[in-house]
Amino acid sequence: MTGEAKKWLKFRIFTLLVFFIVLFVALISRAFQIQVLSRESLKSLAVRQHIKTLYIEPERGIIFDRNGEKLAASILVDSICADPSKISNPSETAVSLASILKMDKDTILKKLSGSKNFCWLARKIPPDQAASVEALNIDGVFLTKEPKRFYPNGELAGRLIGFVGLDSTGLEGMELKYENYLKGSSEKLIWARDAKGKRLYPRVENTAAKKEESHNLILTIDSRIQHLVETKLSEAIASKSAKGGFAVVMDPKTGEILALADQPGFDPNKFGSYNVGKGKNKVITDCFDPGSTFKPFLAAAALEEGIAKETDRFNCENGAYAIADRVFHEANRKRYGSLAFRDVIKYSSNIGCVKISEKLGKEKFYEYITKFGFGSKTGIDLPGESGGILRPVHNWTRVDTSTIAFGQGVSVTAIQLITALSAIANQGVLMKPYIVRAIVDKKGQIVKKVTPTPVRTVTSPATAKRMTAILTGVVGDHDGTGKRAQIMNVSVAGKTGTSQKFDFGRRVYSSERVRTSFMGFFPAEDPQVAILVTLDEPQRDKWGGVAAAPVFKNIGEQILTCFKTNIRETPSPAPEEEKINNGVKIRLVSLPGSVNRQIASEDASVMPDFRGMSMRDALKRAKEKGIEIQVMGSGWAIGQDPKPGAVIPSKRTCAIHFSTGN
């Protein structure tokens, strides 16, 4: 080999060596860039390409009434989602889906044209639409199950229960107030896929550090009484051509709300079709001048302070009484001369109440107004409660004190009114109103039990008794303003009220736009049920004693006759394990899950109430009555056919549905 050839060979070897060194360095650098510098971004890209994540909303807890009837539950329905990267013809897919889902095709196409590899197309659709989408068998379009809130009774207690949004989050009512109990922690469904998008394996992960199970609510509401109240209230609204109305039924001794109605109704199944604010509950949100329904609290303060007795007389000035630059008149232009204290309330004399307030003094009057709970929230377990409007007493003029004496110049809520009246019925003790009796887990075990909560003593028992006697005269006497609320053979204590609405445009109280009310409780000697009825802007019969009192009577009579009560009997002191509630003498029985149930005295010819019983107890009870039962499900009884109280059929059979509460 010549010298030139050797030089050329060495050069070639050196060149190759340099090339391999450069290549090695390049490979090492690229590997470093991929494995170190770009590690996180490439990992994220790989996850997006090969891992799919879908968040699964948990199934919300069930809302039951006090008898075990479902007021709100969740059902699994189909939703449509898509992976746009796997859809070969987005335009054609959009057209096909739009015709089935009744959606705009451009809206669907916009979603399918996005850069993301996941999008929702339609949430919680009907079964027929889901079946049609599935039949298309479009690659990249998937069906998944989601829980949908369902309210089996439609409008029944709609505003009280509230509703949830598409993400299963409570937006109003009990659904909102008890969101933390009803909604458990969400989960995410994760699956790997190959390059063709085929799912390889799924796994479920919880999004929270500790999985929180949803819980069920047991309400104080009796759905039967709720239905009765809503029906009678709606009939009255229609017959009086009123704008609307609300009513509350309360156990005055415990503060339990047995029914709470706000009409016209609201169906939470269709909340999307209502205007914003239509789902609010006016019983707790709306403030209004109480009118003459405020007079009993002035009278109670006067009796408690000893500034007046039932027989004391007040000069009612023959219907006209001047204070400063104002002249006060009686309602409906009536004229009274000298009236006894009890008759001032019976005839609802404005001037008589002004005279009582002058004798009591504005500071003491204000003190008792606040003691009865006006000017502050009751604390009821519902969202959006208003505290009403009560100006500081140091701002009151003599005219202010006079107008407040007959319920103008102070604003209250319906829940404040019925709670304050119940204090008189409850021997002067103000109770905190509440809606939830208990919170239970999925196994029926009690998580939280709510017990009656006394707020304060407003008056002595003696004053409450004297005030009850006066209110009994309002209803029981032939010339009382509340005589249309009389219930045969049962003593009723109550008060009428007609309040003018304030016309903010003219800055005067309107004589045309009014609220008519009646509130009362029975039996007067041992109050068990308190009821408030209010009609908003009735066009006919614009007086509380004419428009609202008959509604009270109709509700009260049906509570007495339809629920097999023994309220007409003068009750004797109940044993410790018994209590009087809903006008029914009951014994509280411990059930599976520690949920208490009411068992009333039964007629031998009517179907027993099996709800809440275990299967063993139901079988035993049925055997005692000679009834053959058909069992469906397991757990404790939540429904039956025939219903409780129905006449036992000739075949003496009853179908009972059991559930564990899941």
C-alpha positions in Angstrom: 0.0 0.0 0.0 1.4 3.3 -1.0 1.8 6.2 1.4 -1.0 8.1 -0.2 -3.4 5.1 0.2 -2.4 4.8 3.9 -3.2 8.5 4.4 -6.5 8.1 2.7 -7.4 5.1 4.9 -6.5 6.9 8.0 -8.6 9.9 7.0 -11.6 7.6 6.2 -11.3 5.9 9.6 -11.0 9.3 11.4 -14.0 10.6 9.5 -16.1 7.5 10.4 -15.0 7.8 14.0 -16.0 11.5 14.2 -19.3 10.6 12.5 -20.1 7.9 15.1 -19.0 10.2 18.0 -21.3 12.9 16.7 -24.2 10.4 16.1 -23.7 9.0 19.6 -23.7 12.5 21.2 -26.8 13.4 19.1 -28.6 10.2 20.3 -27.7 10.8 23.9 -28.8 14.4 23.6 -32.1 13.4 22.0 -32.6 10.7 24.6 -31.9 13.3 27.4 -34.3 15.7 25.8 -37.1 13.1 25.5 -36.6 11.4 28.8 -35.7 14.4 30.9 -36.4 17.8 29.4 -39.7 16.8 27.6 -40.7 14.0 30.0 -43.8 15.7 31.5 -45.2 17.1 28.2 -44.8 13.8 26.4 -46.3 11.9 29.3 -49.3 14.3 29.2 -49.6 13.7 25.5 -49.5 9.9 26.0 -52.1 10.1 28.7 -54.4 12.2 26.4 -53.9 9.7 23.6 -54.2 6.4 25.5 -56.1 7.2 28.8 -59.7 8.4 28.9 -61.3 9.9 32.0 -65.0 10.5 32.7 -66.3 12.0 36.0 -69.3 10.1 37.4 -71.6 12.1 39.6 -72.7 10.1 42.7 -76.3 9.0 43.2 -78.0 11.5 45.6 -79.7 10.4 48.8 -83.4 9.9 48.9 -85.8 12.4 50.5 -88.6 10.8 52.5 -91.6 12.3 54.2 -92.3 11.3 57.8 -94.3 8.2 56.7 -91.6 6.8 54.4 -93.0 8.1 51.1 -90.4 9.1 48.6 -90.4 12.8 47.7 -87.1 12.8 45.8 -85.0 10.0 44.4 -82.4 9.3 41.7 -82.8 7.1 38.6 -80.0 6.1 36.2 -80.5 7.5 32.7 -78.4 7.7 29.5 -76.1 10.6 28.4 -74.3 10.9 25.1 -70.6 11.8 24.9 -68.1 11.7 22.1 -64.4 11.5 21.2 -64.1 13.9 18.2 -60.7 12.5 17.2 -62.3 9.2 16.4 -65.2 10.5 14.3 -64.4 10.3 10.6 -67.3 12.4 9.3 -68.3 15.0 11.8 -70.9 16.7 9.5 -72.7 13.5 8.7 -72.6 12.5 12.4 -74.0 15.9 13.5 -77.0 15.5 11.1 -77.8 12.0 12.3 -77.6 12.9 16.0 -79.5 16.2 15.6 -82.6 14.5 14.2 -82.7 12.1 17.2 -81.7 14.4 20.0 -83.9 17.3 18.7 -80.9 19.6 18.7 -79.4 22.1 16.2 -76.9 20.2 14.0 -74.5 23.2 14.0 -74.3 23.1 17.8 -73.4 19.4 17.6 -70.9 19.9 14.8 -69.2 22.7 16.7 -68.6 20.2 19.6 -67.4 17.5 17.3 -65.0 19.9 15.6 -63.2 20.8 18.7 -59.6 19.9 19.5 -60.5 18.0 22.7 -60.9 14.2 22.7 -64.0 14.3 24.9 -67.2 16.3 24.8 -70.8 15.9 26.1 -73.4 16.0 23.4 -76.6 15.5 25.4 -77.2 14.8 29.1 -79.8 12.6 30.7 -81.9 11.9 27.6 -85.1 9.7 27.3 -84.7 6.0 26.8 -86.1 6.1 23.2 -83.4 8.6 22.2 -80.7 6.6 23.8 -81.8 3.5 21.9 -81.8 5.3 18.6 -78.3 6.7 19.2 -77.0 3.3 20.1 -78.5 1.8 17.0 -76.5 4.2 14.8 -73.3 2.5 16.1 -71.1 5.5 15.3 -67.4 5.1 16.2 -66.4 7.7 18.7 -69.9 8.3 20.1 -70.7 6.6 23.5 -73.6 6.2 25.9 -72.9 6.4 29.6 -75.2 6.1 32.6 -75.8 9.1 34.9 -78.1 9.6 37.9 -81.0 11.9 37.3 -83.1 13.4 40.0 -86.8 12.4 40.0 -89.6 13.8 42.0 -92.4 11.2 41.9 -95.1 13.5 43.2 -94.6 16.3 40.7 -95.7 19.7 42.2 -96.3 18.3 45.7 -94.1 20.3 48.1 -92.1 21.3 45.0 -90.8 24.6 46.4 -90.0 23.0 49.7 -88.0 20.1 48.2 -86.2 22.3 45.6 -84.3 20.9 42.6 -80.8 20.0 41.3 -78.9 21.1 38.2 -77.4 18.9 35.5 -74.3 18.3 37.6 -76.6 16.9 40.4 -75.9 19.9 42.6 -78.7 21.2 44.8 -79.9 24.6 43.6 -83.0 25.3 45.8 -85.0 24.1 48.8 -83.9 21.0 50.8 -81.8 19.9 47.9 -79.6 23.0 48.4 -79.8 23.2 52.2 -78.7 19.6 52.8 -76.4 19.4 49.8 -73.5 18.1 51.9 -75.5 15.1 53.1 -77.5 14.3 50.0 -74.5 14.4 47.6 -71.6 12.1 48.1 -68.1 12.5 46.6 -67.8 12.0 42.9 -65.8 9.3 41.2 -63.9 9.2 37.9 -64.0 6.3 35.5 -60.6 5.8 33.8 -59.8 3.4 31.0 -56.8 2.7 28.8 -57.1 2.3 25.0 -54.9 1.2 22.1 -53.9 3.1 19.0 -57.3 2.4 17.4 -59.2 3.7 20.4 -60.3 0.3 21.6 -60.9 0.2 25.4 -58.5 -2.1 27.2 -59.5 -2.0 30.9 -61.4 0.4 33.2 -60.8 1.4 36.8 -62.8 3.6 39.1 -61.1 6.2 41.3 -62.6 8.4 44.0 -61.9 12.1 43.6 -61.9 12.9 47.3 -59.3 11.9 49.8 -62.0 10.0 51.7 -65.1 8.7 49.9 -68.2 10.3 51.3 -71.4 8.4 50.9 -74.7 10.2 50.3 -77.3 10.2 53.0 -81.1 10.1 53.1 -83.4 12.7 54.7 -86.5 11.9 56.8 -88.7 15.1 56.8 -91.3 16.3 59.3 -93.7 16.8 56.3 -96.7 14.5 56.0 -97.3 14.2 52.3 -101.0 13.4 52.9 -101.5 16.7 54.8 -99.3 18.5 52.3 -101.6 17.3 49.4 -104.7 18.3 51.4 -103.3 21.8 52.1 -102.2 22.4 48.5 -105.6 21.2 47.1 -107.6 23.4 49.4 -105.3 26.4 48.9 -105.5 26.1 45.1 -109.3 25.8 45.2 -109.5 29.0 47.3 -107.1 30.9 45.0 -109.3 29.9 42.0 -112.6 30.8 43.7 -111.4 34.2 45.0 -109.4 35.0 41.8 -106.3 35.5 43.9 -102.8 36.1 42.6 -101.5 33.2 44.8 -101.3 32.1 48.4 -99.4 30.1 51.0 -100.3 27.9 54.0 -98.3 26.3 56.8 -99.3 23.5 59.2 -97.2 23.2 62.3 -97.0 21.1 65.5 -97.0 24.0 68.0 -95.4 21.9 70.7 -92.4 20.7 68.8 -91.9 23.2 65.9 -92.3 20.4 63.3 -93.6 21.6 60.0 -96.3 19.1 58.8 -97.1 20.9 55.6 -95.8 24.0 53.8 -97.5 25.1 50.6 -96.9 28.0 48.2 -99.3 28.2 45.3 -99.4 28.3 42.3 -97.3 25.1 42.3 -93.9 24.4 41.1 -92.8 21.0 39.5 -89.1 20.5 40.2 -89.0 17.9 37.4 -89.4 20.8 35.0 -87.4 23.4 36.7 -85.7 24.4 33.5 -89.0 25.7 32.0 -89.6 28.2 34.9 -88.3 31.7 35.1 -85.5 32.5 37.5 -86.9 32.9 41.0 -90.1 30.8 40.4 -88.7 28.1 42.6 -88.3 30.3 45.7 -90.4 29.6 48.7 -92.5 32.6 49.6 -93.3 31.3 53.0 -89.8 32.0 54.2 -88.6 34.6 51.6 -91.5 37.1 51.2 -92.0 39.9 53.7 -95.4 41.6 54.1 -97.3 43.7 56.6 -99.2 41.3 58.8 -102.2 43.5 59.4 -104.6 42.4 62.2 -102.8 39.0 62.6 -100.2 41.1 64.5 -102.7 42.2 67.2 -102.6 39.0 69.4 -98.9 39.7 70.1 -99.6 43.2 71.3 -102.4 41.8 73.5 -100.2 39.1 74.9 -97.6 41.7 75.8 -100.2 43.9 77.6 -101.5 40.9 79.6 -98.0 39.8 80.5 -97.0 43.2 81.6 -100.2 43.7 83.6 -101.2 46.9 82.0 -104.6 45.5 81.1 -107.1 42.8 82.0 -109.6 41.1 79.8 -112.4 43.2 81.3 -110.7 46.6 81.0 -112.4 49.0 78.7 -111.0 51.2 75.9 -112.6 54.1 74.2 -112.5 53.4 70.5 -113.6 57.0 69.7 -116.6 56.1 67.5 -114.3 55.2 64.6 -111.9 58.1 64.3 -108.8 58.9 66.4 -106.3 61.6 65.6 -102.6 61.3 66.4 -100.2 64.1 65.3 -101.2 64.7 61.6 -102.9 61.4 61.2 -106.5 60.3 61.8 -106.9 56.5 62.4 -110.1 54.7 61.4 -111.5 51.2 61.9 -111.4 48.7 59.1 -114.4 48.8 56.8 -115.3 52.1 58.4 -116.9 50.5 61.5 -117.6 52.6 64.6 -117.0 51.4 68.1 -117.5 53.2 71.4 -116.2 51.6 74.6 -114.9 48.0 74.1 -113.6 45.5 76.6 -110.0 44.4 76.1 -111.1 41.0 74.9 -113.6 42.6 72.4 -110.9 44.8 71.0 -109.3 41.6 69.7 -112.6 39.9 68.9 -113.8 42.7 66.7 -110.2 43.5 65.6 -110.5 47.2 66.5 -107.6 49.3 65.1 -108.2 52.2 67.5 -108.5 49.9 70.5 -105.1 48.4 69.7 -103.6 51.9 69.3 -104.9 52.7 72.8 -103.4 49.5 74.1 -100.0 50.3 72.5 -100.0 53.7 74.1 -100.6 52.2 77.5 -97.9 49.6 76.9 -95.3 52.0 75.6 -93.1 51.6 72.5 -90.1 50.1 74.3 -92.0 47.3 75.9 -94.0 46.7 72.7 -90.7 46.4 70.7 -89.3 44.1 73.4 -92.2 41.6 73.0 -92.2 41.9 69.2 -88.6 40.7 69.2 -89.3 38.1 71.9 -92.0 36.6 69.6 -89.2 36.3 66.9 -90.1 39.2 64.6 -87.2 41.1 63.1 -84.9 38.0 63.0 -84.8 34.7 61.2 -86.5 31.7 62.8 -83.6 29.4 61.9 -85.8 27.0 59.9 -83.6 24.6 57.9 -84.5 26.0 54.5 -82.3 28.3 52.3 -83.1 32.0 51.6 -85.0 32.8 54.8 -85.7 36.5 55.4 -85.7 38.1 58.9 -88.5 40.5 58.0 -88.2 44.3 58.5 -88.4 45.8 62.0 -87.0 49.3 62.4 -85.0 50.1 65.7 -87.4 51.4 68.3 -85.5 54.7 68.8 -86.6 55.6 65.3 -90.3 55.1 66.1 -92.5 58.1 66.2 -95.9 58.1 68.0 -97.6 57.5 64.6 -95.2 54.5 63.9 -96.1 52.9 67.3 -99.8 53.3 66.5 -99.6 51.8 63.0 -97.5 48.9 64.1 -100.2 48.2 66.8 -102.5 47.0 64.0 -99.8 45.5 61.8 -98.7 48.2 59.4 -95.1 49.6 59.2 -93.6 46.2 60.2 -92.9 43.4 57.7 -92.9 39.7 58.6 -92.7 36.3 56.9 -95.3 33.6 57.1 -93.0 31.3 59.0 -92.5 34.0 61.6 -96.2 34.4 62.0 -97.1 30.7 62.5 -94.1 30.3 64.8 -95.1 33.2 67.0 -98.7 32.0 67.2 -97.5 28.6 68.1 -95.7 30.1 71.1 -99.1 31.2 72.5 -100.4 27.7 71.8 -97.4 26.2 73.5 -97.9 27.9 76.9 -95.7 30.8 76.0 -92.7 28.9 74.8 -91.3 29.8 71.3 -90.1 26.7 69.4 -87.6 26.6 66.5 -89.4 25.4 63.3 -87.8 22.6 61.4 -88.3 20.4 58.3 -85.8 17.4 58.8 -86.5 14.8 61.5 -83.5 12.7 60.8 -80.6 12.0 58.5 -79.9 8.3 57.8 -77.2 6.4 55.9 -77.8 3.9 53.1 -78.3 1.1 55.6 -80.9 3.1 57.5 -78.7 3.8 60.5 -79.3 7.3 62.0 -76.5 9.8 61.4 -78.2 12.8 62.9 -81.5 13.0 64.8 -83.2 16.4 65.1 -85.2 17.1 68.3 -87.5 19.9 69.2 -85.6 23.1 70.2 -87.1 25.7 72.6 -85.9 29.2 71.7 -87.1 31.2 74.6 -90.1 31.7 77.0 -92.1 34.7 75.6 -94.9 34.8 78.2 -96.0 32.9 81.2 -98.3 29.8 80.8 -101.1 31.8 82.5 -100.8 34.7 80.0 -100.8 32.2 77.1 -103.9 30.5 78.5 -105.7 33.9 78.9 -104.7 34.9 75.3 -106.0 31.5 74.0 -109.3 32.2 75.6 -109.6 35.6 73.9 -108.6 34.0 70.5 -111.2 31.3 71.1 -113.8 34.0 71.3 -112.7 35.4 67.9 -113.7 32.1 66.3 -116.3 30.7 68.7 -118.6 33.7 69.3 -121.3 34.4 66.8 -120.1 37.9 66.2 -116.3 37.1 66.1 -114.4 38.0 63.0 -113.2 34.4 62.7 -116.5 32.6 63.0 -116.1 31.1 59.5 -113.2 29.0 60.9 -115.4 27.2 63.4 -115.0 23.4 63.4 -117.9 21.4 64.8 -117.3 20.0 68.4 -113.7 21.3 68.4 -112.6 24.6 70.0 -110.5 26.8 67.7 -108.4 29.8 68.7 -107.5 32.1 65.9 -107.2 35.6 64.4 -108.2 37.1 61.1 -106.1 39.6 59.2 -106.4 41.8 56.1 -103.3 43.8 55.2 -103.0 46.5 52.6 -100.1 46.3 50.2 -97.9 49.3 50.0 -98.0 51.1 46.6 -94.4 52.2 46.1 -95.4 54.3 43.0 -97.9 56.4 44.9 -96.2 55.9 48.3 -99.5 55.0 50.0 -101.2 51.8 51.2 -103.5 50.4 48.5 -107.1 49.8 49.2 -107.4 47.4 46.3 -104.3 45.2 46.6 -104.5 43.2 49.9 -103.4 40.0 51.6 -106.1 38.2 53.6 -105.1 35.8 56.3 -106.3 33.5 59.0 -104.2 31.8 61.6 -105.3 29.5 64.4 -104.8 26.4 66.4 -106.9 23.6 67.9 -108.1 22.2 70.2 -107.8 25.4 72.2 -107.6 23.5 75.5 -104.6 21.3 74.4 -103.3 22.7 71.0 -102.0 20.0 68.6 -102.2 21.7 65.2 -101.5 25.3 64.2 -102.4 26.5 60.7 -101.8 29.8 58.8 -103.6 30.5 55.5 -102.8 33.6 53.4 -104.4 34.6 50.0 -102.5 37.2 47.9 -104.6 39.9 46.2 -108.0 38.1 46.1 -110.4 39.9 43.8 -113.5 38.7 45.7 -114.1 38.7 49.5 -111.1 40.8 50.5 -111.3 40.1 54.2 -109.4 37.4 56.1 -112.5 36.2 58.0 -114.4 35.7 54.7 -111.6 34.5 52.3 -109.0 32.7 54.4 -110.9 31.5 57.5 -113.0 28.9 55.5 -109.8 27.5 54.0 -108.5 27.0 57.6 -111.8 25.3 58.4 -111.7 22.9 55.4 -108.1 21.9 56.1 -108.8 21.4 59.9 -111.9 19.4 59.3 -110.2 17.0 56.9 -107.2 16.6 59.2 -109.7 15.5 61.9 -111.8 13.2 59.7 -109.3 11.7 57.2 -106.5 10.7 59.5 -108.5 8.8 62.1 -107.6 11.3 64.9 -109.0 11.3 68.4 -108.5 15.0 68.7 -112.2 15.6 69.7 -111.6 13.8 72.9 -110.2 15.8 75.8 -106.7 14.3 76.0 -105.4 13.0 79.3 -101.6 13.4 80.1 -99.8 11.0 77.8 -97.3 8.5 79.0 -93.6 9.3 78.4 -93.4 7.0 75.4 -96.4 8.6 73.8 -96.9 12.0 72.3 -99.7 14.0 70.6 -98.8 14.9 67.1 -100.7 15.7 63.9 -103.9 15.5 65.9 -103.2 11.7 66.4 -102.3 10.0 69.6 -99.3 8.0 68.6 -96.6 5.8 70.0 -93.1 6.2 68.6 -91.7 2.8 67.6 -88.0 2.2 66.9 -87.5 0.7 63.5 -84.5 -0.6 61.6 -82.2 2.4 61.1 -83.7 4.0 64.2 -86.2 5.9 62.1 -89.4 6.6 64.1 -92.8 5.9 62.6 -96.3 6.8 63.8 -98.9 4.1 64.5 -102.4 5.5 65.1 -105.4 3.8 66.5 -106.9 1.7 63.7 -110.4 0.7 62.7 -110.8 -3.0 62.3 -112.3 -2.6 58.9 -109.5 -0.6 57.4 -106.1 -1.5 56.0 -103.2 -1.1 58.6 -100.2 1.1 57.9 -97.4 -1.3 57.2 -94.9 1.4 56.1 -91.7 1.5 58.1 -92.1 -2.1 59.4 -89.6 -4.9 58.9 -90.8 -7.8 56.9 -91.2 -9.9 60.0 -93.3 -7.2 61.7 -95.4 -6.7 58.6 -96.1 -10.5 58.4 -97.0 -10.6 62.0 -99.3 -7.6 61.8 -101.0 -8.9 58.7 -101.6 -12.3 60.4 -103.3 -10.5 63.3 -105.6 -8.8 60.9 -106.2 -11.9 58.7 -104.6 -10.3 55.7 -102.4 -12.1 53.1 -99.5 -10.0 51.9 -97.6 -10.0 48.7 -93.9 -9.2 49.3 -91.8 -7.2 46.9 -88.1 -6.3 47.6 -86.4 -6.5 51.0 -85.6 -4.2 53.9 -88.4 -2.1 55.5 -91.8 -1.3 54.0 -92.0 1.9 52.0 -95.2 1.5 50.2 -98.4 -0.6 50.0 -101.5 -1.2 48.0 -104.2 -0.8 49.2 -103.0 2.3 51.0 -103.3 2.7 54.8 -106.8 3.6 55.9 -108.5 2.1 52.9 -111.2 -0.4 53.3 -109.8 -4.0 53.4 -110.9 -5.7 50.2 -112.9 -8.9 50.2 -109.9 -10.9 49.2 -108.1 -9.5 52.2 -104.7 -9.1 50.3 -102.1 -6.3 50.4 -99.0 -5.8 48.2 -96.1 -4.4 50.2 -93.0 -2.9 48.7 -89.8 -3.2 50.8 -86.6 -1.3 50.4 -83.2 -1.0 52.2 -83.2 2.7 51.4 -80.5 2.5 48.7 
